[in-house]
């Protein structure tokens, strides 16, 4: 008898032969527990990315000014 993927399956419906579903669930549960057990301080998390964004904006402005100066000079 040929295998028909459209036919209703028999046996356990939640069986994952690769185990990827179980690994994903373990990853999500572990990540949620880590967040609850170690809350980050607001000052430490907000200053890091903010400094990078400010530095990026300043660098972009310097590049635009340099290109405009070279184009007009």
C-alpha positions in Angstrom: 0.0 0.0 0.0 1.4 3.4 -1.0 1.9 6.2 1.5 -0.8 8.9 1.2 0.1 12.1 3.0 -3.5 13.3 2.7 -4.9 10.3 4.6 -5.7 10.8 8.3 -2.9 9.7 10.5 -3.2 6.9 12.9 -1.3 6.7 16.2 -0.1 9.5 18.4 -0.6 12.9 16.7 1.9 14.8 18.8 4.9 12.6 18.0 7.8 14.5 16.5 10.4 12.1 15.0 13.0 14.9 14.8 12.4 16.1 18.3 12.5 19.7 17.2 9.2 20.5 18.9 10.4 19.2 22.2 13.6 21.1 21.9 11.8 24.4 21.0 9.4 24.0 24.0 12.4 23.4 26.3 14.1 26.5 24.9 11.1 28.7 25.4 10.5 27.4 28.9 14.2 27.9 29.8 14.2 31.4 28.4 11.0 32.4 30.4 12.6 31.0 33.6 15.8 32.9 33.0 13.9 36.2 32.5 11.9 35.7 35.7 14.9 34.8 37.8 17.3 37.5 36.7 15.6 40.8 36.0 17.8 43.3 34.3 18.3 46.8 35.8 16.7 49.5 33.6 19.9 51.7 33.7 22.1 48.9 32.4 19.9 47.9 29.5 18.8 51.4 28.3 22.2 53.1 28.2 24.1 50.5 26.1 21.9 50.6 22.9 21.3 54.4 23.4 25.0 55.2 23.2 25.3 53.1 20.0 22.4 54.8 18.4 23.7 58.3 19.2 27.2 57.4 18.0 25.7 56.0 14.7 23.6 59.1 14.1 26.7 61.4 14.8 28.8 59.3 12.4 26.1 59.4 9.7 25.8 63.2 10.0 29.6 63.6 9.7 29.6 61.5 6.6 26.8 63.5 5.0 28.5 66.8 5.9 31.8 65.5 4.5 30.1 64.4 1.2 28.3 67.7 0.9 31.5 69.7 1.6 33.4 67.7 -1.1 30.6 68.1 -3.6 30.4 71.9 -3.1 34.1 72.6 -2.8 
